[in-house]
Amino acid sequence: MVERTSWSLSGALRGMFAKPTIDEQTWEDLEDALIQADFGPDVTDGILTELRAKVAKYNTTDPTDLQRMLREGIEERLARLDSTLTLSARPAIVLVVGVNGVGKTTTIGKFAKFLRGYDRSVLIGAADTFRAAAVEQLATWAERAGADIVRPQAQGQDPASVAFQTVEKAIKNGIDIVIIDTAGRLQTKSGLMDELTKIRRVIEKQTPIAEVLLVLDATTGQNGLAQAEAFIEHAGVTGLVLTKLDGSAKGGFVLAVQEKTGIPIKLVGQGEGINDLTGFTPHVFAKKLVG
């Protein structure tokens, strides 16, 4: 079993900001910490440039001032995009997309539980019909979340028809929110995107789509983002869901991915339990990240 690293950004910063003054070593240590936390070089450079300008403007040498400025700067950057889920339509249709292995199925179960906590009725459509195991896993999560599910009527059923039947049932039964699972891998990217386009088309014949949420594994960082670029380019993604965001070792990826894609983070998963998916709040996240 591989041991998890005990390094965290908040821990590294705590020692840095406990020093008596801001000196050149502080800036070097801060740059190293931000890079290690997966902010990426561009975002790190931007943050450091802004901080150096503020420190000079206010003529401070107090590391606690630097800590506050860092926290406020990260929060301000995160808050540039609106993290609010758009779920006011009835039914509100949510497509969930992403490559296989990022935790898409478990995220749907957790999202359903999250919505049930607000007393919303939820119907899940198992439109990833290419993997029989995915349907069974999704059904287990739906049961745990207290949500109904529409399964394929036959193995290999057209995913778009499953999506259509799910939305049809939701409209008929007055369901609040519909979550549609989709395939994460086909033989070609174009085939995958064609399938998503078809799913969108059949749904939108009945009702508009409220959200298209792209699930990303925070631990894979920039590599995971590269894998998901086809979805961002072709799937009409409206929000990001970051899974496996345990601790702040990779917390910088939250800001890096939002700035790189221009798409807001709307949900974050910070554990394995069914209640471990929450809405994204820039203020809370920046405070947890920086201290």
N, C-alpha and C positions, 0 to 999 in steps of 0.2 A: 504493500500500500504506500502510495506517495504521500509524504507529509506536506500539508499546506503551509505555505510561507506565512510567517508571523508578521512580516513587514506590512505596514499600512501607512498611507499618506499622513493621516492624522497623528500617528505616533511619531513619524519622522519630523513633522512640523512642530510638535510639542517641544521636542528637544531644541530645535532651532530657535523657536520664539522665546525660550527660557533664558537665552543668552542676554547679557547686559546691554548690548548695542547692536545696531545694524552695521556690518562691515562687508568688505568684498567677499569674504568667505560665506557670509549669509546668502548672498546672491548666487554663488556657485552651488551651495547646498540646496537652495530652493529650486534652481534649474534641474539639478539631478533628481530631486524628489518628484517634480512634476513630470519629467520624462519617464521615471520609473513607474509612476501612477498612470501611464498611458494617455497623457494629454496630447502627445504627439509634438513634434518640433515646432510646427507653425503656431499652434495655440499657445504653447509654452513661451515662444518668443513674444507673441502678442501680449500675454499676461505680464511678463517681466518688463517689457517696454512701458506698459501702462503704470505698473507699480513704481518703477524708477522715477517716472515723471511725477507721480503723486508724492513720493517721499521727498523729492527735491522741492516741489511746490510748497509743501507744508513744513519743510525743513525739520523733519523728525529723524531721530536716531533710535527710537523706541521700537523694539521688535513687536510689541503688542499692537502698535499702530499698523505695522506691516501685516500682521495676522488679520486684523479687522479689514484692512483694504483688500487683501487677497480674498477673504470670504465675500465681501460686498461685490468685488469685481466678478467672481465666478457666478454669484447669484444673478447679477445684472445680465451677464452673457446668457445664462440659462433661460432667463425670463424674456428674452427677445422674441421667442416663439411661444404661441399659446398652447399650453399643455392640456387644455380642457377637452374632455371627450364630448363629441357631438352626438348625443343619443336621445334627442327630444322627439324624433319621429316615432310613430307607432304603426307597424313595428320598425324599430331601428335595426338596420341590417349591418353587421360587421363581418367583413372578410378578413381572415387571418392567413397571412402568407409568410414564407420563409423557407430556407433550405432545411432538408432533413437533418435532425441531430441537434437543433438549437433549443429544443424544449417546447416546440409548437403545441403539441398535443396536451402536455401538462399545463401549459400557459392557458389554453382554452378552458380547461377544467377550473383552474384558479380564477380566471376572469369571470366564469359563470358563478362561482361561489362569491366573488367580490360583488357582483350585481345582485345576487340573491340576498346579500347582506343589506341592500337598500330596498328590499321587498319588491324587486322587479322579477317578473316571470321571464324565463329564459328557455329558448329552444336551440339546440345545437344540431347542425347539419354535418354529417360525416361524409364530406365530398372528396376526401383523399381515398378514393376507391382503389388506388393502385397497390395499397398495402393493407391486406386483411387485418394484420396485427394492429394497425393504426386505428381501425374502426373499433376493435374490441377494447383497446386501451382508452379510447375516447369515451366509450360507453361506460367504462368503470369510473372515469373521472366525472362524467355527467351525473351518474348516480350519487357519487359522493357530494357533489355540489348542489344536489336537489333540482337538477335541470332535466328536461325531456330531451330526447335525441331522435333524429330521423336517420335510419341506417340505409345503406344501399339494399335494394330488394333482391339483388343478385350480385355475385362476385364480379368485379370489373364493370359494374354499371357506369354509364356515362356520368361523370361528376356533375356536369351542368344540370342533368335531370334530377340528381339528388338535391342540389341547391334549389331548383325550382320547386320540388315537392316540399322542401323545408319551409320556404317562404310562403307557399300556398297554405300549408297547415297553420303557420303563424297568423296569417291574415284571417283565416277561418275561425281560429280559436282565440283571437284577441291577445296574442302574446306580445309582451313589451319589447324584448330584444332577441334577435336571432344572431347566432355566431356560426359562421360557416368555415369549417376546416378545408384546406386546399392542399394539393400535392406539393411537395418540396423538391421533387426530382422526377424528370422524365428523361428520355434518351437525348433530347436536345433542349437548349434554352428556348429556342423559338417554339418548340412543341409545348413547353411549359407555359409560356406566355400566351400562346394561342388558346390553351385550355382555360387560363384565367380570364382572357377576353370573352370567351364563350360563356363562362359562369356569370360574369358581369352582365352580359347581354340578356341572358334569360331571366336574371333577377330583376333587372331594370325594366323589363316588360311589365312587371308587377308593381314594383315600388323602387324608389331611389336607394342607393347604398349610402349609409351614413358615415362609415369609417372603413378604411383599408389599413389594417395594422400589420407592420412588418416586425417579426420576432427576430432579435439578434442575441447571440450568446456573448455577454460582456467579457468573458474570460478569453475569447478568441481575438478580441480587439480589432485591429485594422484588417486582419485576414478575414474575419467574419464579415466585415463590411464589404470587402472586395467580392466575396462569394454572393452577396445579396444585391449587388449593383444592378443586375438585370431586373429585379423586382422594383427597385427604385425608379429605373428608367421606364418600365413598361406597365407596371401594375397600378399606377395611380395611388401610391402610398400616401396616406394622410397622417400617420402617426407611427412612432416606434415603440416597441416593447423590449426592454432589456432584461434578459434572464440571467441568473447565476451571478448577481451583483452582490456577492457575499463580502462584506467589509469594504475597505477603501483602497485596497492594493491596486485595483484597476479602475478606480472611480473616475479618473480623468477621462476615460473613454466616453463617459456620459456627455461631457461637454464637447469633446472632439467629434463624436459622431453627429451631434446636432448641428455643429458649425459646418461640418463637411457636407452634409446632405441637405441642410436647410429644412429638415423635417423635424417637428417637435417630438420629444419623448413624452408619452402619455401614461405609460405604466412601467413599473419596475418590479422585478421579482428578486427577493433577497433571501431566499431559503427554499427548502424542499417541501414544506407543508402547504396544505391547500389554502391556508389563510395568508400566505407569504407573497401575495401580489397586491400592490397598492397603487393608487394614483401618484403621479409625479408632482412634487412641489419644490420649485427651485430653492426657496428659502430654507426649507428643512434639509434638503440635500446638501446645499453649500455649507451649512452649519455642521452637519455630520462629517462632511469631507475634511473641512479645515479646522473645526473646533472653535 
